[in-house]
Amino acid sequence: MNVVIQKFNGLWHLIVGSCQIRTPFLETQDRELVVTYARRVYPGAKIFQRD
């Protein structure tokens, strides 16, 4: 499974397939927090970042 992390409208979002899921993290927060969150929610997924 692939999970893409993207900044959008001031928040970090996870994109899984065709679904865009808002995270509770502001875009000013560190990306590592979002990666840790994504790994906890989707264990074993490949994490990518899109600008």
Summary of the structure (lengths in Angstrom):
residues: 51
radius of gyration: 9.7
end to end distance: 19.8
largest distance: 27.4
contacts: 123
relative contact order: 0.33
helix: 22%
strand: 51%
